[in-house]
Amino acid sequence: HVNSRLLPSNKVSTIKADVLVNSAVACTLNAQIRVDNVKPKAFRLKTTKTSRGNMLTFRSNEPLRIWLAAPHHQYGTYSRKHSGRTTLKFPHTVTSGTLRLVDRAGNTTRIKVTWK
């Protein structure tokens, strides 16, 4: 079991594993892993009101799963398979909420958004 939080992000780390046979070290294996401990980011976050509903637009630096938790309601999971521009539409009744961004490694970012 490796605690990946202790390893540097986006850099190759070498780990060593000892294979035990009858409580004695039989051999040693080396492996290289790269971990992602960086929280996802939303750039150019913009909220707009249109005749069709409230729009939320932003750019992301990696693939994401997206939720918007509004008072008394949570708006589903939106999967973004690639990084880039994302535009989401919500009903006019949604005037504020918390945007939750989760990347493949499970790192989470929460951002408060409001429509005025």
Buried (B, 14 or more C-beta within 10 A) or exposed (E): EEEBEEBEBEEEBEEEEEEEEEEEEEEEEEEEEEBBEBBBBBEEEEBEEEEEBBBBBBBBBBBBBBBBEBEEEEBEEEEBEEBEEBEBEBEEEBBBBBBBBBBEBEBEBEBEBEBE
